[in-house]
Amino acid sequence: MEVPWAQFANVFHMHFINATRQDITRPARSLHFTEIGYLQEKFFNNKATITVKVLYLFVFDTLANIWEYHFFLFRILMHFGNGLGKGCTC
């Protein structure tokens, strides 16, 4: 199954607006076409259509990176303990 890039970009943009809790009719910060173009170039090789397989790889890779980032932050907080909230100069 394939999805046209324009359809994916529209859905992605709507999810961005909803996720950032903006008014759909008047968003304060919408994605610019250059930002959407960057996503298409960086993650989808400028393809005009996206297969479900590629979309799953994008989502799972992104989630894996987010998990690694949050795990890294968690480890830092565990290392420094409560000192961060008490003006630690570590």
N, C-alpha and C positions, 0 to 999 in steps of 0.2 A: 504494500500500500504506500502511495506517495501523496505528499501534501505540497501544494505550491508554496514557495517561499513567502509570497505576499500574504497568504492566509495565516501561515505560521507567525509572521511578524505582527499581524493585527492581533492575534490571540495573545501573543507574548506581551505586546504593549498593553492590552487590557488587563492582563494579570499583574503587570508592573504597577499600573495605576491603582488597581484594587489592593495590592499588597502594601502599597505605601499610603493607603487610606486617603486617597485624593478624591475630590468630586469628579465624577466621570464627565460631566458636562463642561467643567472648567478646571482641568488639572493644573496645579501649581507648577509641577515639574514633570513634563512628559519626556519620553525618549525622543531625541533628535534623529533625523534620518541617517546622519553619519554614525551615530551610535548603533543603530540597528544594522547599518551596513558593515560596521566593524564586527558585529556578531556573526553576520553571514560570512564574512571573509575569514575570520579567525577560527570559527568552530564548524563551518559547513562548506568550506572551500568554494564559496561563491556559486553554489549550485542553485538552479532555479526551482528545483523540487527537493524535498527532503523525504527520505524513506523513514519508516518507523524504526528500523534498526539504528540508523544514524541518530535519530531523536532520542532513543533510549540510551545510547552511548553518551550523548551530550548530557542528559539528565543525571545518569549514574556517575559520570566523571565529575560533574559539578558538585553533586552531593558528597562524593568521596573527598573532594578538596575542601568543602565546607566542614566536614567532619574532622579532617586533619587539622584545619585551622582552629576549630573550637577545642580540640584535644590539646593542641599546643598551648592555647590560652589557659586551659584548665591546669596543665602541668606547671605553668608559670605561677598561677595563683596558689597552687598547692606548695610550690617550692618556697615562696615568700610568706605564705600563711597570712595571718592577720596584719602583718606589718605594712601592707599597702594602704590600708585604711588609717594608719596611725602616723603617716608622714615618714615612712621608711625611706632612707636615702641609699638603699642597696645598689 
